[in-house]
Amino acid sequence: MLSQHHDPEAVDQLLRIAETEQDTELKTNAIFWLGQSNDPCVAEFLLKIIGG
């Protein structure tokens, strides 16, 4: 459901899930939906994940 929201709180929650979640499928889905965001902090986070 968070993926349907485009507000900063939803992005923050998805970032938390992507960083801390142990369930690989849930973590992967959070990262996917973050990739659909235009939020600048998301781009920074994704670069960190891929080692850029």
C-alpha positions as CSV (number, residue, x, y, z in Angstrom):
1,M,0.0,0.0,0.0
2,L,2.9,2.4,0.6
3,S,3.8,2.2,-3.0
4,Q,0.4,3.9,-3.9
5,H,1.3,6.9,-1.8
6,H,3.5,9.7,-3.1
7,D,4.1,11.6,0.1
8,P,7.4,11.9,2.0
9,E,6.2,9.7,4.9
10,A,5.5,6.8,2.5
11,V,9.0,7.2,1.0
12,D,10.6,7.3,4.4
13,Q,8.8,4.1,5.4
14,L,9.9,2.4,2.2
15,L,13.4,3.5,2.9
16,R,13.2,2.0,6.4
17,I,11.9,-1.3,5.0
18,A,14.6,-1.4,2.3
19,E,17.3,-0.8,4.9
20,T,16.2,-3.0,7.8
21,E,13.8,-5.6,6.5
22,Q,15.0,-9.2,6.8
23,D,12.3,-10.6,4.5
24,T,14.1,-10.5,1.1
25,E,10.8,-10.3,-1.0
26,L,9.5,-7.4,1.1
27,K,12.9,-5.6,0.9
28,T,13.0,-6.2,-2.9
29,N,9.5,-4.8,-3.4
30,A,10.4,-1.7,-1.3
31,I,13.5,-1.1,-3.4
32,F,11.4,-1.5,-6.6
33,W,8.8,1.0,-5.5
34,L,11.5,3.4,-4.3
35,G,12.9,3.3,-7.8
36,Q,9.6,4.6,-9.1
37,S,10.0,7.8,-6.9
38,N,11.4,11.1,-8.0
39,D,12.6,12.0,-4.5
40,P,16.3,13.0,-4.5
41,C,17.0,11.1,-1.3
42,V,15.9,7.9,-3.0
43,A,18.4,8.3,-5.8
44,E,21.1,8.8,-3.2
45,F,19.9,5.7,-1.3
46,L,19.9,3.6,-4.4
47,L,23.4,4.7,-5.4
48,K,24.5,3.6,-1.9
49,I,22.9,0.2,-2.3
50,I,24.7,-0.4,-5.7
51,G,27.9,0.9,-4.4
52,G,28.0,4.0,-6.5
